[in-house]
């Protein structure tokens, strides 16, 4: 599965390398167009009121993207939670709980007074948000309306943040913040499976604000008629072992390291580590939301035979424990830095409470 995911990511982002891959892309195009049309038709049904869409009694902010995979939604949700709390607001996060094994209608990851579910139950991203924000209620629900109705009845929340909500039309939102990867904002411009988009690019017309993540030197001012805000990811200067020990990155950079990640784009994590001075003797990339057990765990343990330590992402670490490895394993948190963050937050909140 990892090989298929990596192959597809390379095919749609880097393009075909030979005749066979060009032929495959050509054969996928009709399915890609069909997928895009189905999503477009679904959105029109919500637009015309043929499908019901719930209007919450609380303001709703959606953080989403147009492409499949990691554009940095979780760090942006984390940033919004912290900024709203600085303003004295009480946000709650609602997520689908993708890749978690919870089978109920609504799961309470955290009520704002401690984590109540495991990462395996709720999914790694909701768990990480609850861990980073212990005072913020975090819920998961396949039908997010169910979680929102519970939040509305609690009277202890001022606003709701939908994690990965741009395509979730069953809930009306007051602000849509959409993230695009600045290195390739629209990929090859095609929906799945011939591309990596969840819908046609013109769907961006529904957005209120655009945030370009992984910004580089291009410094875009506008994109598709939107004023663009930019951000970049920054590794922490402190690594944390799976048993909770904090270690300065400078003490690890000279070690032989096995780096691994089960995120949407592991290569970006590896490049960030190398740019930070790490010597990566081995790199293992797995599919997003991978479960570390069985064959995957054996593969890691075998690959770690000739290194001094292992290092992974904060998102992966919520599914790991120190007793899984004979060597020390460290997580390296990654934060998002947003250029003109005050302006973006001020505009967002003005839009949110002027509805």
N, C-alpha and C positions, 0 to 999 in steps of 0.2 A: 504493500500500500504506500509506503514511504517513497519507493522508486517511482510509482505512478504519479504521486503528488508532485514530486520534484521534477519529473519529466514534463508534466502539464504546465507547471509554473515557468519552466524555462521556455517551453514552446510558445506560450502566449505572451511572454514578456520579452524574450530575446529574438523570437522569430525562428522559422524553419532553417535547419542547417544543411539539409540534403533533400533529394527528390521525395523520399518516402515521407518526410515530415511535411513537406509542402503539400503532398497529396492528402495526408491526414487532415491538415487544416482545411483544405478545400472540401473534403467530405463532411467536416464538422459544421461548415457554414450554414447549411439549411436548418440544422438543429439549433444553432445559435440564433438565427433569425426567428425561428418558431418560439424559442424560449423568451426572447425579447418581446415578441408580440403578445404572448400570454401574460407577461408581467404588465405590459402597457394596458392591455384590456382590463386586467384586474384593477389597476389604478384608476381607470376611467369609471369603473363600476362604483368605486368609493367616491370619486369626484361627483358623480351624478346622483349619489344617494341610493343606489341600487343595493350596495352592501352597507351595513350599518357601521358607523365609526363613533366611538364613545368620547364624549366631551367631559373631561374630569372637572371637578369643582376647584382643583388646585392648578396652578400654572405647570405646564409640562415642557421640558426641554428634551429634545432628542439629539443624541450624538450618534452619527452613523457614517456610512461611507457608500461609495458607488461600486467599489471593487470587492471581490472576495479576498479575505485574508487580512493581514496586519497592516493597518495604516496608523496604529497608535490610539485606537479608541479608548482602551482602558486607562492609559495615562491621562488622557484628556478628561474623562469622567472623574478621575481622581482629582485633577486640577480644579474642575468645577465644584466638586464637593467642598474642597478646602476653601475656595474663594467665597462661596456662598456662606460657609460657616464663619468666615472672617467678618461678613456683613451682618452676622447675627441671625441668619436664616437657618432653617432646619430642613435640609434636603433628604430625600429618600431615593434610593436607586432601584430600578426595576430592570431585570435582565431576563432573557429567555432561559439561561442556565444551560447553554449548549454544551454537549458532551458529558453532562452530569447524569447520574443514574436515578435521580429522584423521579418518581412516577406519579406523585400527587398533583393536585391542581395548583397549589401555591406553596412554595417553600420559603421559610424565613431563615435566610442565611445569617442575619444578625438583626436583632431588634434595636440595636444601638447600645447594648449593654453586654457585649460578648458574642463570639461566634457560636452558632448553634448547629451548623452543618459541617460536614467534611468537604474537601475539594472534590472527592470522588462523587459525592451526592449532588453538589450544586454546580460543579464546573469550576475550572481553575480561575477564570476571570472574576466571577462574583465573589469567590472566596478571597482573592487577592484584594479586591476593593474593600471588603469587610475588614480584612486584616489591616489595611492601610488606614482605614477610617473607622475606628472602633465606636465612635459616637453616632455613626450614620446608619440608619436602617437599610438593609439590603434584602431584596426579595427576588425570587425567581418564579416564573410562571410561563407555561407555554402560551396561554391566553393572558396576556399582560393586563387586560382589563380586570381580571379576577384579583390580581395583586393590588391594582390601583384602588379598587373599591374597598379593600381592607384598609389601605393606607388612609383613604378619605375618612373612614369611620374612627380612626385613632385620634384625630385632632392634635397630634403632636408633630405634624409635618407641614412645612410651608410650601414646598414645591417638589416635583417629581422629575428625576432625570432618567430617561429611557436610554439604556445602554444598547447600542446597535439597533436603533429604531427607525432609520430612514425609510426602510421598506415596510415597516409595520403600520399599515394604514388603518388598522382596527382601532387605533387610539389617535384622537386629534391632538396635535401639539401646538404650542404657542411659538416655539422657536425650533428650527431645524438647523443644527450645526453639522456640516458635512465635511469630512476629512478626505483629502486626496494626497497620494504620495507624489511629492514634487518631482521625483526623478522620472516618473512616468504617470502623469495624472489620470489618463484614461486608458493606459495600457495600449493595446492595439485597436481600441475603439469598439470592440465587439463584445457582446454578452457571452455568457457561458454557452457551450463548452469551447467555442473557437477563440474566446477571449476570457478575460477574468472579471467582466462587469456583471453586476446583478440585474441591470436594466440598461436601456439605451442611454447614451450620454445626455440627451435632452431632458432626462429626468431631473437634472440639476436645477431646472427652473423652479422646482419645489423648494429648494434650499433658501435659507435666510442668510447664512454666513458660510464662507469657505475657509478652511484652514489647511494649508499645505504643510504636510509633515515631512521630515527628513530634508528640510530646506538646505540648499547649497549656495552656490555663487550666483545662480540665475536671478534671484531677487525679483520675482514676479510682482507686479503692482496690481494687475487685473487678469482675470481668467473667465472667459465666457460671460462677460458682462458684470462679474462680481469684483468688488474690492477684495484683494487676497490678504489673508494673514498667514504668517509663516511660523514654523516651529522646527525644532531639531531635538533629537534625543541625546542625552548626556549620561554616561555611565557614572555611577557613584564612585567616590574615591575610597570607599570602605566596602570590603567584601564581608559577607556574613556566612559562617559555616552552618551546616545543617543542624548542629547542636547549639547554635546561638552565639558563637564566639565571633566578635568583630575584629577584623584584621585589615590594616591599611593595604590598599592595592599595591603600593610600592614594595611591600614585603613578599608579594606573590609573583611579581613580574619577571623575576629571574628563574622561576621554577619551570620544569617540564610539565606542561598542562594538557589535559584532555578537556576540550570544550564540547559541550553538547547542548542541544536545544530542540524542543518540540513546539515550535511556534510557526507562524505563517511563512516567515522568511528567515531561516536560521543563518543564512550567509551574512545578513546585515549585522547580526549579533557577533559573528566571528570577526568580521572586519572591524567592528568597534573595539573588540578586545585587542586585536593586533595594533590598532591605532593607539591604544592605551599602553602599549609596550609589552603585552603578554607574548610569550613564546608558546605557540600552539603546536604541539607535537602531533596532535590528532584532533580531528573535528568530526563530529557525528551530528547530522541533521535528521530530525524525525518529523513526521507529519504533525500538523497543528493539533493540540489537545491529546497528544499521545499518552497512553497509560504505561507507566514504568513497572512492568512486571513480566514474568516469563522470558520469552526470547529477547525482548528489548533490553531487559535488565541484564541478561547474560551477555549480550553483545557489548554493553557498557563495561561490565566487569572484565571481560577479556581484553578490551581495548585499553583498559587502565593498567595493564601489567607493567608497562615500561615508563610510566609517568610518576610525577611527584604528587599531583593533586588533580582534582576535577573541578570544573567551573561551569555553571549553568545560569539560566535566567531566574529572576524572581518568580515569574509565572510558573516555570517548571518546578521550582523548589517546593511549592505548596503540595506537590504530590510525592515528595521524597522524604526520607528519614536518614539520619546518620548511620544507622545500623545496616543500611543497604550496601555500604561500601567499606572496604578495608582502609582505603585512603581518605584523607579529608576531602570533602566536597563543599564548594563555596557557591553561594548565589551572589550575583552582582546586580543590585537594583539599577534600573534605568529610569530617569526622570525626563519629563518633557519641558523644554524651555520655549516659551512663546514670545516672539517679537511683538511689540505693541500689545502686550497682554492686557494692560489696563484699558486701553481703548476698546479692544474686543469685548472684554467683560462688561464695560460700561454700556456699550451699544446693545449687547445681548440682554442685560438686565432691563434697560429702558424699553426694549421691544417686549420683553416678557411681561412687564407690569403695566404696559400701556394698552394691552389687548382689551 
